[in-house]
Amino acid sequence: MGDFISEHSYGLQAGLEASLVKRTENEAFIPPKVNRNIITHILTPEEEKVYTCMREVLIKVRDRAKEAQIMKEVAELKRFSSYKMVMLMYLRQCLICPILPLASIAVDVLDFEKRSDLSKLITNQINSLNLDKWLNNIDSAKSSRIREVLKALEKHNDEKVIIFSCYTSAIDLLEVYIEEYNRTIFRLEAKHSIKKRGEIIEKFKQSSNGILVGTYQLCAEGLNLQFARVIMLLDFWWNASKTQQAIARIFRYGQTASEIFTYMFVANTGVEEAILKKQDSKLKILEELQTGRATTKID
């Protein structure tokens, strides 16, 4: 992982520096050093089985969509194309905690009138894995990634921490385990008014070691959080600019810390590493275009 970390760090630093073009005109602001931590975790055997099962279903759905396209079956193409998008989401949620997509699927299957063929297909596949004991164990929800996030939080017991995720369900689950550490959680939600969000941020600012949680969609832009210096990305957005924007909440004018800390969590499946590498290549290309001809290629 060493080369991967250094390569990604280069692209991330370039992107963050670019976001400070106007701010660096103020000579009083010295950009802090970015201490990047990309933590790779190994899926448990049960987690790996679920992930592999989901990946196989995705392949079947993708192949069926291709077949429908060739046969010009418009309705089927639309249906399986939507299934493909759902499976991509499930696959990514699996890397955070397999219980998350399985819970959604279970709820869908119980709705006899509206349950989808996709949910029935996945359920049949999962039932063949003989994971009943694991699924009935409440500790299974504390996934390999959740455990790594909790370990990282322990390193910053006396500091304010910001956590981003793509999924509200992932934040819901993480909150349950953070509460065991007796740390105050501050959460920004879409239903909150601008005034309410301001109040929550102010309370977070005044806390000694509070944890602010929210989604990229809601919190990655427009917030001034430079009074904190630790950001953790439970997962990451497909678009590299959204990741930059999230980290830029603390990498901005007004940040007085000489060093900030960012954490990214990556499973050992290769999927997330591939996404990060692709994001890094895009960031390099953007920087190259600012100075001349782009030479970096995206695999």
C-alpha positions as MATLAB code, in Angstrom:
seq = 'MGDFISEHSYGLQAGLEASLVKRTENEAFIPPKVNRNIITHILTPEEEKVYTCMREVLIKVRDRAKEAQIMKEVAELKRFSSYKMVMLMYLRQCLICPILPLASIAVDVLDFEKRSDLSKLITNQINSLNLDKWLNNIDSAKSSRIREVLKALEKHNDEKVIIFSCYTSAIDLLEVYIEEYNRTIFRLEAKHSIKKRGEIIEKFKQSSNGILVGTYQLCAEGLNLQFARVIMLLDFWWNASKTQQAIARIFRYGQTASEIFTYMFVANTGVEEAILKKQDSKLKILEELQTGRATTKID';
ca = [
       0.000    0.000    0.000;
       3.012    2.351    0.359;
       3.223    3.470   -3.271;
      -0.530    3.788   -3.472;
      -0.620    6.066   -0.442;
       2.124    8.351   -1.729;
       0.580    8.614   -5.196;
      -2.855    9.435   -3.828;
      -1.357   11.947   -1.394;
       0.187   13.832   -4.300;
      -3.132   14.232   -6.067;
      -4.994   15.115   -2.873;
      -2.451   17.768   -1.899;
      -2.623   19.314   -5.382;
      -6.402   19.447   -5.224;
      -6.463   20.999   -1.765;
      -3.843   23.595   -2.669;
      -5.913   24.517   -5.719;
      -8.908   25.155   -3.467;
      -6.810   27.705   -1.582;
      -5.854   29.874   -4.559;
      -7.729   32.909   -3.242;
      -7.032   32.230    0.404;
      -3.268   31.955   -0.015;
      -3.215   35.565   -1.227;
      -3.507   36.376    2.463;
       0.087   35.966    3.581;
      -1.028   35.503    7.195;
      -2.416   32.071    6.350;
       0.100   29.234    6.230;
      -1.498   26.027    4.872;
      -1.193   23.251    7.454;
       0.622   20.006    6.829;
      -1.844   17.276    5.844;
      -1.246   14.029    7.723;
      -2.970   11.442    5.497;
      -3.928    8.011    6.755;
      -5.308    5.427    4.325;
      -6.264    2.454    6.470;
      -6.769   -0.885    4.742;
      -8.872   -3.418    6.604;
      -9.388   -7.115    5.902;
     -12.954   -8.362    5.560;
     -13.919  -11.187    7.896;
     -14.698  -14.536    6.205;
     -18.433  -13.886    6.603;
     -18.161  -10.341    5.250;
     -16.180  -11.626    2.305;
     -18.852  -14.230    1.536;
     -21.575  -11.585    1.480;
     -19.462   -9.240   -0.629;
     -18.634  -12.010   -3.124;
     -22.312  -12.971   -3.294;
     -23.316   -9.359   -4.008;
     -20.647   -9.072   -6.680;
     -21.893  -12.235   -8.396;
     -25.455  -10.902   -8.382;
     -24.208   -7.629   -9.866;
     -22.523   -9.548  -12.694;
     -25.756  -11.451  -13.399;
     -27.748   -8.224  -13.426;
     -25.211   -6.506  -15.683;
     -25.243   -9.420  -18.127;
     -29.044   -9.451  -18.175;
     -29.081   -5.714  -18.922;
     -26.678   -6.249  -21.831;
     -28.847   -9.051  -23.158;
     -31.962   -6.868  -22.939;
     -30.148   -4.113  -24.806;
     -29.159   -6.476  -27.607;
     -32.690   -7.875  -27.835;
     -34.111   -4.339  -27.660;
     -36.291   -5.227  -24.702;
     -36.840   -1.674  -23.495;
     -38.765   -2.468  -20.309;
     -36.302   -5.169  -19.250;
     -33.325   -2.936  -20.023;
     -34.769   -0.186  -17.853;
     -35.510   -2.610  -15.019;
     -32.112   -4.296  -14.963;
     -30.276   -1.005  -15.431;
     -31.972    0.240  -12.265;
     -31.081   -3.048  -10.551;
     -27.461   -2.504  -11.545;
     -27.381    0.892   -9.828;
     -28.932   -0.602   -6.701;
     -26.347   -3.404   -6.682;
     -23.477   -0.934   -6.957;
     -24.837    0.832   -3.876;
     -25.254   -2.490   -2.029;
     -21.726   -3.511   -2.959;
     -20.261   -0.316   -1.565;
     -22.353   -0.582    1.602;
     -21.055   -4.121    2.033;
     -17.563   -2.727    2.483;
     -18.766   -0.510    5.330;
     -20.951   -3.169    6.948;
     -22.726   -6.034    5.120;
     -25.614   -5.844    7.565;
     -26.647   -2.491    6.048;
     -27.701   -3.763    2.588;
     -28.976   -7.054    4.022;
     -31.301   -5.154    6.351;
     -32.690   -3.131    3.443;
     -33.211   -6.287    1.405;
     -34.958   -8.046    4.319;
     -37.406   -5.148    4.688;
     -38.149   -5.223    0.963;
     -38.721   -8.980    0.939;
     -41.239   -8.677    3.796;
     -43.337   -6.322    1.683;
     -45.123   -8.984   -0.379;
     -46.882   -6.490   -2.611;
     -43.898   -4.338   -3.538;
     -40.884   -6.622   -3.082;
     -38.626   -6.719   -6.116;
     -37.262   -9.684   -8.022;
     -33.798   -8.383   -7.174;
     -34.386   -8.671   -3.431;
     -35.731  -12.208   -3.836;
     -32.693  -13.159   -5.927;
     -30.243  -11.774   -3.370;
     -32.119  -13.403   -0.483;
     -31.948  -16.813   -2.154;
     -28.225  -16.368   -2.756;
     -27.548  -15.268    0.834;
     -29.579  -18.164    2.255;
     -27.314  -20.587    0.427;
     -24.244  -19.279    2.277;
     -25.150  -20.818    5.654;
     -24.571  -17.598    7.566;
     -27.517  -17.882    9.969;
     -25.333  -17.950   13.095;
     -23.392  -14.871   11.966;
     -26.530  -12.994   10.893;
     -28.202  -13.666   14.259;
     -25.158  -12.410   16.186;
     -25.634   -8.761   17.161;
     -21.853   -8.247   17.125;
     -21.838   -8.827   13.367;
     -22.988   -5.232   12.925;
     -19.636   -4.056   14.306;
     -17.940   -4.729   10.988;
     -14.230   -4.754   10.238;
     -14.480   -1.167    8.978;
     -16.467    0.083   11.949;
     -13.818   -1.394   14.216;
     -11.053    0.444   12.344;
     -12.964    3.721   12.565;
     -13.361    3.260   16.327;
      -9.622    2.559   16.652;
      -8.841    5.760   14.758;
     -11.215    7.713   17.006;
      -9.347    6.446   20.064;
      -6.206    8.135   18.725;
      -8.028   11.453   18.935;
      -9.854   11.063   22.246;
      -9.269   14.674   23.230;
     -10.009   16.301   19.882;
     -13.014   17.273   17.830;
     -13.566   14.894   14.892;
     -15.672   15.196   11.717;
     -16.969   12.050    9.986;
     -18.412   11.936    6.465;
     -20.339    9.143    4.742;
     -22.390    8.699    1.589;
     -25.092    6.867    3.513;
     -27.315    7.952    6.401;
     -27.756    4.284    7.362;
     -23.992    3.984    7.883;
     -24.028    7.066   10.107;
     -26.954    5.618   12.095;
     -24.973    2.452   12.769;
     -21.730    4.208   13.613;
     -23.503    6.454   16.119;
     -24.568    3.402   18.120;
     -20.949    2.389   18.710;
     -19.597    5.903   19.226;
     -22.073    6.361   22.079;
     -20.290    3.551   23.932;
     -17.263    5.870   24.192;
     -19.265    8.582   26.000;
     -18.469   11.202   23.366;
     -21.061   13.755   22.312;
     -22.352   13.305   18.761;
     -23.505   16.254   16.676;
     -25.422   15.419   13.532;
     -26.441   17.623   10.623;
     -29.529   16.495    8.716;
     -31.449   17.751    5.689;
     -34.521   18.470    7.821;
     -32.596   21.028    9.895;
     -33.120   24.714    9.176;
     -30.107   26.946    8.511;
     -30.516   28.355   12.024;
     -30.603   24.867   13.549;
     -27.477   23.813   11.629;
     -25.675   26.902   12.865;
     -26.608   26.072   16.450;
     -25.369   22.488   16.078;
     -22.050   23.621   14.591;
     -21.586   26.178   17.378;
     -22.185   23.507   20.044;
     -19.707   21.234   18.250;
     -17.183   24.078   18.203;
     -17.565   24.640   21.942;
     -17.156   20.929   22.738;
     -13.812   19.499   23.782;
     -13.978   16.186   21.917;
     -17.324   16.140   20.134;
     -17.906   14.211   16.907;
     -19.760   15.834   14.012;
     -21.352   13.404   11.542;
     -23.078   14.040    8.237;
     -23.352   13.047    4.594;
     -21.207   14.384    1.765;
     -24.342   15.596    0.014;
     -25.265   17.823    2.929;
     -21.988   18.750    4.611;
     -19.123   18.639    2.103;
     -19.646   22.237    0.947;
     -20.354   25.585    2.554;
     -19.375   24.774    6.145;
     -16.550   26.467    8.022;
     -15.133   23.850   10.366;
     -11.528   25.017   10.612;
     -11.706   24.924   14.421;
     -11.301   21.109   14.091;
      -8.326   19.353   12.566;
      -9.431   15.716   12.178;
     -11.639   14.387    9.361;
     -12.559   10.751    8.769;
     -14.140    9.463    5.550;
     -16.164    6.354    6.388;
     -16.459    5.850    2.634;
     -15.875    8.247   -0.236;
     -17.751    9.882   -3.048;
     -17.233    8.706   -6.641;
     -16.232   12.236   -7.626;
     -12.774   13.274   -6.397;
     -13.843   16.928   -6.074;
     -16.427   15.990   -3.443;
     -13.695   14.353   -1.357;
     -11.574   17.486   -1.688;
     -14.494   19.667   -0.668;
     -15.099   17.531    2.418;
     -11.489   17.807    3.560;
     -11.461   21.510    2.683;
     -13.918   22.080    5.560;
     -10.841   22.186    7.823;
      -8.139   22.929    5.224;
      -9.044   26.616    4.865;
      -8.342   30.137    6.004;
      -8.697   30.368    9.771;
      -7.127   26.974   10.460;
      -4.522   27.667   13.128;
      -3.253   24.093   13.583;
       0.094   23.385   11.955;
      -1.086   19.870   11.041;
      -4.454   18.357   10.117;
      -5.379   14.666   10.002;
      -7.426   12.870    7.365;
      -8.453    9.217    7.457;
      -9.733    7.107    4.567;
     -10.841    3.508    5.085;
     -10.328    0.993    2.287;
     -11.298   -2.691    2.206;
      -8.943   -5.340    0.841;
     -11.160   -6.048   -2.189;
      -9.344   -3.766   -4.620;
     -12.531   -1.930   -5.620;
     -12.039    1.135   -3.422;
      -8.322    1.240   -4.104;
      -9.129    1.326   -7.823;
     -11.561    4.215   -7.287;
      -8.992    6.167   -5.297;
      -6.332    5.615   -7.944;
      -8.718    6.810  -10.639;
      -9.539    9.894   -8.586;
      -5.844   10.577   -8.117;
      -5.230   10.330  -11.876;
      -8.025   12.835  -12.540;
      -6.534   15.275  -10.030;
      -3.126   14.964  -11.688;
      -4.632   15.609  -15.129;
      -6.374   18.755  -13.876;
      -3.101   20.064  -12.463;
      -1.213   19.228  -15.670;
      -3.810   21.077  -17.770;
      -3.202   24.205  -15.707;
       0.459   24.228  -16.655;
       0.467   22.636  -20.106;
      -0.359   19.341  -21.800;
      -1.823   16.461  -19.797;
       0.336   13.331  -19.843;
      -1.362   11.226  -17.141;
      -3.707    8.500  -18.384;
      -6.730    7.106  -16.547;
      -6.824    3.305  -16.501;
];
